[in-house]
């Protein structure tokens, strides 16, 4: 397996207005690896994917993809770079008016000059890889949630990308579909030699398939390591997150004034 770094992230900062989201993020993601990015809601995980794809520009620092500084690319160069990327959105985001076949064929028709006969063979190969060749004539409304996610996965590998980014790929799936999607992510990563980045809250399923984990909290890397290392971590944040504990550094209550003060204020206004 090629251990060359596909993505290098250095001192990455990003803010929405005056609100800082990411503060000095450093990561290295190697070819042929599955990397999980975990953290609480609003910690900046999806924002990090947007920075990798060049959808937004960092306030400071950089993302380097395949030796190119993403935020320095012009429009044409950025679009060319994105052809090396695939994206699996949270609920698949299939084109509802297109069949399963046409969903997977869409990128091939848009970005290549391949003859239709070759596109047909390639689409059926991608669908075979996710176990849905027999569903190629179905419409998205006829698919279960797990099937739709698998079609979206076939579409994301349509152009054999170097990178696939998964934004909460396990959300809303039953245990069987969840396990199938996890297994497919691992197998396709190994078979195609690509890099997979999974943004997820599903700790247990992710730890079965990933090579490395980054935890983001308060805009910084709170912890990182192999699945075994994070499972055995005694760091309070990591332990709370991995084991789903209520008590820990991540509070249940959003910061507020003393409860009694709010109640007294309400009584005075009544």
C-alpha positions as CSV (number, residue, x, y, z in Angstrom):
1,X,0.0,0.0,0.0
2,X,1.3,3.4,-0.9
3,X,2.0,5.4,2.2
4,X,2.6,8.7,0.4
5,X,0.6,11.6,1.9
6,X,-2.4,12.6,-0.3
7,X,-3.5,15.5,2.0
8,X,-1.4,17.7,4.2
9,X,-3.2,20.2,6.5
10,X,-1.0,22.7,8.3
11,X,-1.9,25.3,10.9
12,X,-5.4,25.6,9.4
13,X,-7.6,28.3,10.8
14,X,-11.2,29.2,9.7
15,X,-13.8,31.5,11.1
16,X,-17.4,32.3,10.2
17,X,-17.3,36.1,10.8
18,X,-15.9,36.7,14.2
19,X,-16.7,33.1,15.4
20,X,-13.6,30.9,15.1
21,X,-14.3,27.3,14.0
22,X,-10.9,25.7,13.4
23,X,-7.8,26.9,15.3
24,X,-4.5,25.6,14.1
25,X,-5.5,22.2,12.7
26,X,-2.6,19.9,11.6
27,X,-3.3,16.5,9.9
28,X,-1.7,14.2,7.4
29,X,-3.8,11.7,5.4
30,X,-2.0,9.0,3.5
31,X,-3.1,7.2,0.3
32,X,-5.0,4.0,0.8
33,X,-6.1,4.8,4.3
34,X,-9.5,5.3,6.0
35,X,-9.4,8.2,8.4
36,X,-12.2,9.1,10.8
37,X,-12.8,12.7,11.9
38,X,-15.0,12.8,15.1
39,X,-16.2,15.4,17.5
40,X,-19.3,17.0,18.8
41,X,-21.9,18.7,16.7
42,X,-20.7,22.1,15.5
43,X,-17.0,21.3,16.1
44,X,-16.0,22.0,12.5
45,X,-15.9,18.5,11.0
46,X,-17.9,19.2,7.9
47,X,-16.2,22.6,7.6
48,X,-13.0,20.7,7.3
49,X,-14.3,18.8,4.4
50,X,-15.3,22.0,2.7
51,X,-11.8,23.4,3.1
52,X,-10.3,20.2,1.6
53,X,-12.6,20.5,-1.4
54,X,-11.9,24.3,-1.8
55,X,-15.5,25.3,-1.2
56,X,-14.3,27.8,1.4
57,X,-10.9,29.5,2.0
58,X,-8.9,29.3,5.2
59,X,-8.3,32.3,7.4
60,X,-4.7,31.1,7.8
61,X,-2.7,28.0,7.1
62,X,-3.4,25.7,4.2
63,X,-4.7,22.4,2.8
64,X,-2.4,20.7,0.3
65,X,-4.1,18.0,-1.8
66,X,-1.9,15.9,-4.1
67,X,1.0,18.4,-3.7
68,X,-1.2,21.4,-4.7
69,X,-2.2,24.3,-2.4
70,X,-6.0,24.1,-2.6
71,X,-6.8,27.7,-1.7
72,X,-4.3,29.1,-4.2
73,X,-5.8,27.4,-7.3
74,X,-7.8,29.3,-9.8
75,X,-11.3,28.2,-10.8
76,X,-10.3,25.9,-13.6
77,X,-7.5,24.3,-11.7
78,X,-9.8,23.8,-8.7
79,X,-12.5,22.1,-10.8
80,X,-9.8,19.8,-12.3
81,X,-8.6,18.9,-8.8
82,X,-12.1,18.1,-7.7
83,X,-12.3,15.4,-10.4
84,X,-10.0,13.5,-8.1
85,X,-12.5,13.7,-5.3
86,X,-15.7,12.0,-4.6
87,X,-18.3,12.9,-2.0
88,X,-21.0,10.8,-0.2
89,X,-23.5,13.1,1.4
90,X,-25.4,12.3,4.6
91,X,-28.5,11.0,3.0
92,X,-27.2,10.1,-0.4
93,X,-28.5,13.2,-2.3
94,X,-29.5,11.1,-5.4
95,X,-31.1,12.9,-8.3
96,X,-34.7,11.9,-7.8
97,X,-35.7,12.2,-11.4
98,X,-32.9,9.9,-12.7
99,X,-32.8,6.2,-12.4
100,X,-30.1,4.4,-10.4
101,X,-28.2,3.8,-13.7
102,X,-28.4,7.4,-14.7
103,X,-27.3,8.6,-11.3
104,X,-24.1,6.7,-11.4
105,X,-23.6,7.6,-15.1
106,X,-24.1,11.3,-14.5
107,X,-20.4,12.2,-13.8
108,X,-19.1,10.0,-16.6
109,X,-21.4,11.8,-19.1
110,X,-20.6,15.3,-17.7
111,X,-16.8,14.9,-17.3
112,X,-15.6,12.4,-20.0
113,X,-16.1,11.7,-23.6
114,X,-16.5,8.0,-23.2
115,X,-18.9,6.2,-25.6
116,X,-22.2,5.2,-24.1
117,X,-21.4,1.5,-24.5
118,X,-18.3,1.9,-22.2
119,X,-20.3,4.1,-19.8
120,X,-22.9,1.3,-19.5
121,X,-20.2,-1.3,-18.7
122,X,-18.6,1.0,-16.1
123,X,-21.8,1.9,-14.4
124,X,-22.8,-1.8,-14.1
125,X,-19.3,-2.5,-12.7
126,X,-19.7,0.2,-10.0
127,X,-23.2,-1.1,-9.1
128,X,-21.8,-4.6,-9.0
129,X,-19.2,-3.4,-6.5
130,X,-21.9,-2.2,-4.1
131,X,-24.2,-5.2,-4.8
132,X,-26.9,-3.4,-6.7
133,X,-26.4,-4.2,-10.4
134,X,-29.8,-5.8,-10.4
135,X,-31.4,-2.5,-9.3
136,X,-30.0,-0.3,-12.1
137,X,-33.4,0.4,-13.6
138,X,-35.1,1.4,-10.3
139,X,-35.8,5.0,-9.3
140,X,-34.5,6.5,-6.1
141,X,-38.0,6.5,-4.6
142,X,-38.1,2.7,-4.9
143,X,-35.0,2.3,-2.8
144,X,-34.6,1.7,0.9
145,X,-32.3,4.0,2.8
146,X,-29.5,1.6,2.8
147,X,-29.8,0.9,-0.9
148,X,-29.9,4.6,-1.7
149,X,-26.7,5.1,0.3
150,X,-25.0,2.3,-1.7
151,X,-26.1,3.8,-5.0
152,X,-24.6,7.1,-3.8
153,X,-21.4,5.3,-3.0
154,X,-21.3,3.8,-6.5
155,X,-21.8,7.3,-7.9
156,X,-19.0,8.7,-5.7
157,X,-16.5,6.2,-7.2
158,X,-17.7,6.6,-10.8
159,X,-14.5,8.5,-11.8
160,X,-12.1,6.4,-9.7
161,X,-11.2,9.3,-7.4
162,X,-8.1,9.5,-5.3
163,X,-10.2,10.7,-2.3
164,X,-13.7,10.1,-1.1
165,X,-15.2,12.2,1.7
166,X,-18.1,10.7,3.7
167,X,-20.3,13.1,5.7
168,X,-22.1,11.0,8.3
169,X,-22.5,7.9,6.0
170,X,-24.1,5.8,8.8
171,X,-26.9,8.2,9.8
172,X,-30.4,6.7,9.8
173,X,-29.4,3.2,8.7
174,X,-30.5,-0.1,10.3
175,X,-27.8,-2.3,11.8
176,X,-27.5,-4.5,8.8
177,X,-27.3,-1.6,6.3
178,X,-24.9,0.2,8.6
179,X,-22.5,-2.8,8.7
180,X,-22.8,-3.2,4.9
181,X,-21.9,0.4,4.2
182,X,-18.9,0.2,6.7
183,X,-17.6,-2.9,5.0
184,X,-18.0,-1.4,1.5
185,X,-16.0,1.7,2.5
186,X,-13.2,-0.4,3.8
187,X,-13.2,-2.8,0.8
188,X,-13.4,-0.1,-1.9
189,X,-10.7,1.9,-0.2
190,X,-8.4,-1.2,-0.3
191,X,-9.4,-2.3,-3.8
192,X,-9.0,1.2,-5.4
193,X,-6.1,2.4,-3.3
194,X,-7.9,5.6,-2.6
195,X,-8.1,7.7,0.6
196,X,-11.3,7.8,2.6
197,X,-12.3,10.5,5.1
198,X,-15.3,9.7,7.3
199,X,-17.0,12.4,9.3
200,X,-19.1,10.5,11.8
201,X,-20.6,10.2,15.2
202,X,-20.8,6.5,15.0
203,X,-17.8,5.5,17.1
204,X,-18.2,1.8,17.3
205,X,-18.8,1.1,13.6
206,X,-16.1,3.5,12.6
207,X,-13.4,2.0,14.8
208,X,-14.0,-1.4,13.1
209,X,-12.9,-0.1,9.7
210,X,-10.6,3.0,10.0
211,X,-6.9,3.2,10.2
212,X,-6.6,6.5,12.1
213,X,-8.9,8.8,14.1
214,X,-8.8,12.5,14.7
215,X,-11.0,14.1,17.5
216,X,-11.8,17.7,17.1
217,X,-13.0,19.8,20.1
218,X,-13.2,23.6,20.5
219,X,-11.6,24.0,17.1
220,X,-8.4,22.0,17.8
221,X,-7.2,18.4,17.6
222,X,-8.1,17.1,21.0
223,X,-6.7,13.7,20.4
224,X,-5.6,11.4,17.6
225,X,-4.5,7.8,17.2
226,X,-5.3,4.3,15.9
227,X,-8.6,2.7,16.8
228,X,-6.9,0.7,19.5
229,X,-5.2,3.8,21.0
230,X,-8.4,5.8,21.1
231,X,-10.4,2.9,22.5
232,X,-8.0,2.6,25.4
233,X,-7.5,6.4,25.9
234,X,-8.0,7.8,29.4
235,X,-8.2,11.4,28.1
236,X,-11.5,12.7,29.5
237,X,-12.9,14.0,26.2
238,X,-12.0,10.9,24.2
239,X,-13.3,8.6,26.9
240,X,-16.6,10.4,27.2
241,X,-17.1,10.5,23.4
242,X,-16.1,6.8,22.7
243,X,-18.2,5.5,25.5
244,X,-21.1,7.9,25.1
245,X,-21.1,9.0,28.7
246,X,-23.2,11.9,30.0
247,X,-20.7,13.2,32.5
248,X,-17.4,14.6,31.2
249,X,-15.8,17.7,29.7
250,X,-18.6,18.0,27.2
251,X,-21.4,19.5,29.2
252,X,-25.1,18.7,28.9
253,X,-26.2,22.4,29.6
254,X,-25.3,25.2,27.3
255,X,-23.7,28.1,29.3
256,X,-26.3,30.3,31.0
257,X,-26.9,32.5,34.0
258,X,-27.8,30.9,37.2
259,X,-31.2,29.1,36.9
260,X,-32.7,30.9,39.9
261,X,-31.8,34.3,38.4
262,X,-33.7,33.5,35.2
263,X,-36.7,32.3,37.2
264,X,-36.7,35.4,39.4
265,X,-36.5,37.6,36.2
266,X,-39.5,35.8,34.7
267,X,-41.5,36.2,37.9
268,X,-40.8,39.9,38.0
269,X,-41.9,40.3,34.4
270,X,-45.1,38.3,35.0
